[in-house]
Amino acid sequence: MPDPRVFFAAERTLLAWVRTGIAVIALGFVVARFGLFLGLLSHQITSSTLSGRPGISTVLGVLLTLVGTAAIAAAVVQYRGFVSTLAEQDLPLRHRPSFAVTFALAIASCGVVLGIYLAL
């Protein structure tokens, strides 16, 4: 007996991981910019800050951004692997799993671009 709820549960799980990845990417951005904010707030911008050497907050922020991106990419791989094991009758009619995958990969690409931006 076909049951599309299995497929939709997998899609909800993918989108939950995308939401978690976006939250971690946003946290990375905030952490990366927090060091700059503290330097401006305390008026202690040192010559090392102006020379372009990244502080600990920048490094941690870039790492968090890349971890969020990796979480989204891993979720896509897991989702595609699971959906490929489903029987044809378990897939809903006229529903394309490629939309969720494309959306997740677009968000992951934005995370990579943001990580590169923060690193530079």
TASUL-V880044 format. One record per pair of residues at least 12 apart in sequence whose C-alpha atoms are under 8 Angstrom apart, sorted by the first residue. I is the first residue (numbers start at 1). J is the second residue. D is the distance in Angstrom with one decimal. If there is no record, write none. Layout:
BEGIN
{{I J D} {I J D}}
END
This chain:
BEGIN
{{2 89 5.2} {2 90 5.0} {3 89 7.6} {3 90 5.2} {3 91 7.9} {4 89 7.9} {4 90 4.9} {4 91 5.6} {4 92 5.6} {6 90 7.3} {7 83 7.0} {7 86 7.8} {7 90 6.8} {7 91 6.3} {7 92 7.9} {10 79 6.6} {10 82 7.7} {10 83 7.7} {11 79 7.4} {11 100 7.3} {14 75 5.9} {14 76 6.8} {14 79 6.4} {14 100 7.9} {15 100 7.6} {15 104 7.8} {17 71 7.0} {17 72 6.2} {17 75 6.3} {18 71 7.8} {18 72 5.3} {18 75 7.6} {18 104 6.3} {18 107 7.8} {20 68 7.5} {21 67 7.8} {21 68 4.2} {21 69 6.2} {21 71 5.8} {21 72 5.6} {22 68 6.5} {22 69 7.9} {22 107 7.7} {23 68 7.6} {24 64 6.2} {24 65 6.4} {24 67 7.4} {24 68 5.0} {25 64 6.2} {25 65 4.2} {25 66 7.3} {25 67 7.6} {25 68 5.1} {25 69 7.0} {25 111 6.5} {26 65 7.3} {27 61 7.4} {27 64 7.1} {27 65 7.6} {28 60 7.1} {28 61 3.9} {28 62 6.1} {28 63 7.1} {28 64 4.6} {28 65 4.9} {29 61 5.7} {29 62 7.4} {29 65 6.9} {29 114 8.0} {29 118 7.6} {30 61 7.2} {31 57 5.7} {31 58 6.9} {31 60 7.0} {31 61 5.0} {32 57 5.0} {32 58 4.0} {32 59 7.1} {32 60 6.8} {32 61 4.2} {32 62 6.8} {32 118 7.1} {33 57 7.4} {33 58 6.9} {33 61 7.9} {34 57 6.9} {35 55 7.2} {35 56 7.9} {35 57 5.4} {35 58 7.1} {54 119 7.8} {58 118 7.1} {58 119 7.2} {59 119 7.5} {61 118 7.8} {62 115 5.3} {62 116 7.9} {62 118 6.2} {62 119 6.4} {63 115 7.9} {65 111 6.3} {65 112 7.6} {65 114 7.4} {65 115 5.7} {66 111 6.9} {66 112 6.7} {66 115 6.3} {68 111 7.5} {69 107 7.9} {69 108 4.9} {69 109 7.7} {69 111 5.5} {69 112 6.7} {70 108 7.6} {72 104 6.6} {72 105 7.6} {72 107 8.0} {72 108 6.1} {73 104 7.6} {73 105 6.9} {73 108 6.6} {76 101 6.2} {76 104 6.9} {76 105 7.6} {80 101 7.9}}
END
